[in-house]
Amino acid sequence: MVQTEGYSLDAPKEKLRRYAEYKNLEITGEYCDAGKSGKSIKGRPAFQQMMEDVASQKDDVSYVLVFKLSRFGRNAADVLKSLQLLLDYEVNLVSVDDAIDSSTQGGPIPYGYRKEEDGLVQYPSEAEIVKLIFDMYLQDGMLATTIVWYLNDNGFTRMVKGKVSPFKYDFVTTVLDNPVYCGKIFYNRRTNSKEQKKQNRDVMEIQGSREPILSVEQWEQVQQKRKANSVRHKKVDEPDRVSILSGLVKCPVCGAGMIASKNKHINKNHGGYYKILHYYSCENARKQNGMTCKFRHTYNQYKVDNAVLEMIGKLFTVPSFKKETGRDSG
């Protein structure tokens, strides 16, 4: 099925038809509310007819194609209800311009699943690791970092682009924050908040049609703990400090970004702390990232930052550079 809304329809229709042809999908019907507003489903008879055809399982359709999700509907309650009805009848929504496909949860296939004709199915070996990550995180005193250490210290690995890779902190936190594992699908969840408000794009949550890896209750318990652990405390040490080259300085061995770190040690003899030392170290040499790089050397942040700033300052004395940057007053 193809659904469009009247606002210069020719181009969207053609794109939808080309998409269907590219995906080898047979178009069983086109529904167009020319000149109708998308603010309310009640004023869109073609849209209502499409939903009735879905509910009656006419033509046994598997997909509804729309040009933009915002053209599918602008009233959040109506859109949510319509999306849920589609999934209840195992009909996937594809928003071509937004690159959203409900059969793959609107993005890359999440770890723990594989894509098949009927949608996402659990991949047993990965699904077990997902369960382990969630189970461990709910244990007292357990943090994402300690889960990473446990997985790597006990021989767990994952495949990344066809290669064996260790578990990393960012991977574990991404798993913990992903609602797909409890069967939820979010639309507009990744939209920039300011842009979302500007376009009145509400975050919509619906229940997916596939078998979840964990319960909604467990996922919500994890989110509560994640929220409690993410409370940021006010910076006590140099609150205005900015590490200007964090991630820009590259490791000479693996090429990964070298990130800002600091050493803060208690002075047991005189009380208080020794002077805090700031430095750059390879992110891949850290235990929380699997220690895949053997480069353990660190660079003093003060010396590196000042050396770079000095070189940048000298560039402004070069006539050609001053001209290209608009600093040539002549």
Secondary structure per residue as TSV (DSSP state, phi and psi in degrees):
chain	resnum	aa	ss	phi	psi
A	1	M	-	360.0	146.5
A	2	V	E	-124.2	129.5
A	3	Q	E	-124.2	130.6
A	4	T	E	-134.0	167.6
A	5	E	E	-130.5	142.3
A	6	G	S	-67.7	105.9
A	7	Y	S	-159.9	53.0
A	8	S	S	80.7	77.9
A	9	L	-	-82.5	-23.5
A	10	D	H	-57.7	-49.1
A	11	A	H	-64.4	-48.2
A	12	P	H	-59.5	-41.3
A	13	K	H	-59.6	-44.8
A	14	E	H	-64.9	-39.2
A	15	K	H	-64.5	-40.0
A	16	L	H	-65.2	-40.5
A	17	R	H	-65.9	-40.5
A	18	R	H	-65.8	-38.2
A	19	Y	H	-63.1	-44.3
A	20	A	H	-62.0	-39.5
A	21	E	H	-66.8	-42.1
A	22	Y	H	-62.3	-38.7
A	23	K	T	-88.9	4.2
A	24	N	T	58.8	44.1
A	25	L	-	-103.5	136.7
A	26	E	-	-88.6	125.9
A	27	I	-	-82.8	116.9
A	28	T	-	-97.2	-12.1
A	29	G	-	-174.3	150.9
A	30	E	E	-122.5	134.2
A	31	Y	E	-124.4	117.9
A	32	C	E	-133.8	120.6
A	33	D	E	-101.1	74.9
A	34	A	T	-60.6	127.2
A	35	G	T	76.4	4.1
A	36	K	-	-93.6	148.3
A	37	S	-	-79.4	145.6
A	38	G	S	-90.2	8.4
A	39	K	S	-70.4	-28.4
A	40	S	-	-142.7	137.1
A	41	I	G	-67.2	-29.0
A	42	K	G	-60.1	-31.5
A	43	G	G	-92.0	17.1
A	44	R	-	-129.3	84.8
A	45	P	H	-61.4	-36.5
A	46	A	H	-66.3	-38.9
A	47	F	H	-63.7	-45.1
A	48	Q	H	-60.9	-38.8
A	49	Q	H	-65.4	-38.7
A	50	M	H	-61.4	-44.3
A	51	M	H	-67.3	-35.0
A	52	E	H	-65.4	-38.9
A	53	D	H	-66.0	-36.0
A	54	V	H	-64.3	-46.5
A	55	A	H	-64.5	-32.6
A	56	S	T	-86.1	-1.5
A	57	Q	T	59.5	36.2
A	58	K	G	-63.9	132.3
A	59	D	G	64.0	3.7
A	60	D	G	51.4	51.9
A	61	V	-	-72.5	153.7
A	62	S	-	-114.6	-21.0
A	63	Y	E	-137.9	147.8
A	64	V	E	-117.6	122.3
A	65	L	E	-100.3	131.8
A	66	V	E	-128.6	156.2
A	67	F	S	-76.0	-47.6
A	68	K	-	-135.2	144.9
A	69	L	H	-63.0	-34.0
A	70	S	H	-65.6	-25.3
A	71	R	H	-83.9	-17.3
A	72	F	H	-67.5	-32.2
A	73	G	-	170.6	147.5
A	74	R	S	-112.2	-12.6
A	75	N	-	-87.1	115.1
A	76	A	H	-56.7	-40.8
A	77	A	H	-65.3	-41.5
A	78	D	H	-65.6	-44.2
A	79	V	H	-62.9	-44.2
A	80	L	H	-60.3	-45.1
A	81	K	H	-64.2	-40.8
A	82	S	H	-69.0	-42.0
A	83	L	H	-61.6	-42.7
A	84	Q	H	-64.9	-38.1
A	85	L	H	-63.7	-41.9
A	86	L	H	-58.3	-47.7
A	87	L	H	-68.4	-32.7
A	88	D	H	-60.9	-31.2
A	89	Y	T	-100.1	16.8
A	90	E	T	57.3	38.8
A	91	V	-	-109.2	124.4
A	92	N	E	-91.6	141.7
A	93	L	E	-97.0	130.9
A	94	V	E	-121.6	118.5
A	95	S	E	-101.2	104.6
A	96	V	T	-63.1	-48.3
A	97	D	T	-70.7	-29.1
A	98	D	T	-90.1	-4.5
A	99	A	T	57.0	43.0
A	100	I	E	-110.9	128.7
A	101	D	E	-135.3	112.3
A	102	S	G	-65.7	-17.5
A	103	S	G	-71.9	-20.3
A	104	T	G	-118.2	18.9
A	105	Q	T	65.8	24.5
A	106	G	T	77.2	17.3
A	107	G	S	-172.5	-161.4
A	108	P	S	-60.2	152.6
A	109	I	-	-65.5	122.1
A	110	P	-	-70.2	150.9
A	111	Y	T	-56.6	134.1
A	112	G	T	104.2	-8.5
A	113	Y	E	-128.9	160.8
A	114	R	E	-132.5	149.0
A	115	K	E	-89.8	125.3
A	116	E	E	-126.9	178.4
A	117	E	T	-57.8	-35.1
A	118	D	T	-86.6	4.5
A	119	G	E	117.6	-152.8
A	120	L	E	-85.4	136.8
A	121	V	E	-127.8	151.8
A	122	Q	E	-66.4	141.1
A	123	Y	-	-105.2	103.8
A	124	P	H	-46.5	-50.9
A	125	S	H	-63.6	-38.7
A	126	E	H	-76.2	-37.9
A	127	A	H	-60.6	-36.3
A	128	E	H	-64.1	-37.0
A	129	I	H	-69.4	-38.6
A	130	V	H	-59.7	-46.2
A	131	K	H	-59.5	-42.5
A	132	L	H	-62.3	-42.5
A	133	I	H	-60.5	-45.8
A	134	F	H	-68.4	-41.7
A	135	D	H	-63.0	-43.4
A	136	M	H	-65.9	-39.8
A	137	Y	H	-63.7	-28.9
A	138	L	T	-81.7	-3.2
A	139	Q	S	-75.7	148.8
A	140	D	T	-59.5	132.5
A	141	G	T	78.3	0.3
A	142	M	-	-86.9	132.0
A	143	L	-	-122.8	168.6
A	144	A	H	-59.3	-39.4
A	145	T	H	-62.0	-43.2
A	146	T	H	-69.2	-28.6
A	147	I	H	-66.6	-41.9
A	148	V	H	-59.6	-46.6
A	149	W	H	-60.2	-44.0
A	150	Y	H	-61.4	-47.5
A	151	L	H	-61.2	-45.4
A	152	N	H	-72.5	-36.6
A	153	D	H	-71.2	-19.5
A	154	N	T	-109.1	20.9
A	155	G	T	80.6	11.2
A	156	F	-	-76.4	139.1
A	157	T	-	-138.4	168.5
A	158	R	E	-139.2	160.7
A	159	M	E	-97.0	128.3
A	160	V	E	-127.5	113.0
A	161	K	T	53.8	42.0
A	162	G	T	81.7	3.4
A	163	K	E	-120.8	147.1
A	164	V	E	-70.3	131.1
A	165	S	E	-136.8	148.1
A	166	P	-	-75.6	168.7
A	167	F	-	-81.8	144.5
A	168	K	-	-124.7	160.6
A	169	Y	H	-57.3	-46.9
A	170	D	H	-61.9	-35.2
A	171	F	H	-64.8	-47.4
A	172	V	H	-63.0	-43.0
A	173	T	H	-67.7	-33.5
A	174	T	H	-64.5	-41.5
A	175	V	H	-61.9	-47.8
A	176	L	H	-62.4	-28.6
A	177	D	H	-95.7	-0.9
A	178	N	-	-91.2	116.4
A	179	P	G	-74.0	-8.9
A	180	V	G	-62.0	-26.3
A	181	Y	G	-71.5	-16.6
A	182	C	G	-107.5	13.2
A	183	G	T	88.6	14.8
A	184	K	E	-98.4	147.8
A	185	I	E	-124.6	130.0
A	186	F	E	-112.9	136.2
A	187	Y	E	-111.0	139.3
A	188	N	S	69.1	15.3
A	189	R	T	-68.4	-29.3
A	190	R	T	-95.6	3.2
A	191	T	S	-69.8	138.9
A	192	N	-	-56.0	133.2
A	193	S	H	-60.3	-40.0
A	194	K	H	-67.3	-43.3
A	195	E	H	-66.3	-36.1
A	196	Q	H	-62.9	-43.4
A	197	K	H	-66.6	-38.7
A	198	K	H	-62.1	-40.8
A	199	Q	T	-94.6	3.6
A	200	N	T	56.5	43.5
A	201	R	-	-98.9	103.5
A	202	D	-	-81.0	146.9
A	203	V	-	-74.6	126.4
A	204	M	E	-116.6	133.8
A	205	E	E	-118.2	129.8
A	206	I	E	-135.4	161.0
A	207	Q	E	-83.7	126.1
A	208	G	-	-74.4	171.7
A	209	S	S	-99.1	-5.9
A	210	R	S	-91.3	172.3
A	211	E	-	-78.6	122.2
A	212	P	-	-74.8	158.6
A	213	I	S	-84.7	-29.9
A	214	L	S	-140.1	170.5
A	215	S	-	-80.1	157.3
A	216	V	H	-61.9	-37.1
A	217	E	H	-61.8	-43.2
A	218	Q	H	-66.5	-41.6
A	219	W	H	-63.1	-40.7
A	220	E	H	-67.3	-35.5
A	221	Q	H	-63.6	-39.8
A	222	V	H	-65.4	-40.8
A	223	Q	H	-64.4	-35.9
A	224	Q	H	-63.9	-42.0
A	225	K	H	-69.8	-38.9
A	226	R	H	-60.4	-42.4
A	227	K	H	-65.4	-42.1
A	228	A	H	-65.1	-37.7
A	229	N	H	-78.3	-16.5
A	230	S	T	-93.0	1.0
A	231	V	-	-61.1	119.7
A	232	R	-	-87.6	124.8
A	233	H	-	-85.6	148.9
A	234	K	-	-61.0	134.8
A	235	K	-	-65.7	126.8
A	236	V	-	-93.8	-41.8
A	237	D	S	-88.5	111.8
A	238	E	-	46.4	66.7
A	239	P	T	-59.5	-23.9
A	240	D	T	-93.6	3.3
A	241	R	-	-70.3	136.8
A	242	V	-	-126.3	126.6
A	243	S	-	-90.9	91.1
A	244	I	T	-68.1	-21.1
A	245	L	T	-110.3	9.9
A	246	S	T	-61.4	122.8
A	247	G	T	88.8	-21.3
A	248	L	T	-87.0	-34.2
A	249	V	S	-71.8	132.2
A	250	K	B	-107.0	143.9
A	251	C	-	-67.3	129.9
A	252	P	T	-70.4	-10.7
A	253	V	T	-99.6	-55.1
A	254	C	T	-104.1	-12.9
A	255	G	-	84.0	-0.5
A	256	A	-	-73.4	164.1
A	257	G	B	-68.8	143.1
A	258	M	E	-98.0	125.2
A	259	I	E	-109.5	159.8
A	260	A	E	-69.8	137.9
A	261	S	E	-142.5	171.2
A	262	K	E	-149.3	154.1
A	263	N	E	-112.1	124.0
A	264	K	-	-133.2	106.5
A	265	H	-	-117.3	142.2
A	266	I	B	-72.8	135.6
A	267	N	-	-87.8	98.8
A	268	K	T	-69.8	-22.3
A	269	N	T	-83.3	-39.2
A	270	H	T	-120.1	3.2
A	271	G	S	80.6	166.1
A	272	G	S	73.4	-151.4
A	273	Y	B	-126.4	153.7
A	274	Y	-	-70.4	167.0
A	275	K	-	-59.5	131.7
A	276	I	-	-71.4	131.2
A	277	L	E	-105.8	126.6
A	278	H	E	-105.6	139.5
A	279	Y	E	-153.7	171.8
A	280	Y	E	-111.4	135.2
A	281	S	E	-137.9	155.1
A	282	C	E	-65.8	128.4
A	283	E	G	-65.6	-28.4
A	284	N	G	-79.9	-7.8
A	285	A	G	-91.5	-0.3
A	286	R	S	-87.8	146.4
A	287	K	G	-62.6	-34.6
A	288	Q	G	-70.6	-9.9
A	289	N	G	-115.1	19.5
A	290	G	T	89.9	-5.3
A	291	M	-	50.3	49.0
A	292	T	-	-80.8	-11.2
A	293	C	-	-113.9	138.3
A	294	K	-	-92.8	3.9
A	295	F	-	-78.4	107.6
A	296	R	-	-102.0	-4.7
A	297	H	-	-68.3	144.2
A	298	T	-	-119.6	154.8
A	299	Y	E	-116.1	131.1
A	300	N	E	-59.5	121.7
A	301	Q	H	-64.3	-39.6
A	302	Y	H	-61.1	-44.5
A	303	K	H	-68.6	-42.7
A	304	V	H	-66.1	-47.9
A	305	D	H	-58.8	-45.7
A	306	N	H	-69.5	-33.8
A	307	A	H	-64.6	-42.2
A	308	V	H	-67.7	-43.7
A	309	L	H	-62.5	-35.7
A	310	E	H	-64.7	-42.7
A	311	M	H	-65.4	-39.6
A	312	I	H	-63.8	-40.0
A	313	G	H	-61.3	-38.4
A	314	K	H	-68.9	-28.9
A	315	L	H	-60.8	-32.6
A	316	F	T	-74.5	-2.3
A	317	T	T	-93.7	-7.6
A	318	V	S	-86.3	120.2
A	319	P	H	-53.3	-44.3
A	320	S	H	-65.3	-35.9
A	321	F	H	-69.9	-40.9
A	322	K	H	-62.5	-36.7
A	323	K	H	-69.0	-44.3
A	324	E	H	-67.0	-29.1
A	325	T	T	-95.4	3.6
A	326	G	T	75.7	17.3
A	327	R	-	-95.0	2.4
A	328	D	-	-85.3	103.7
A	329	S	-	-70.6	-17.3
A	330	G	-	-77.9	360.0
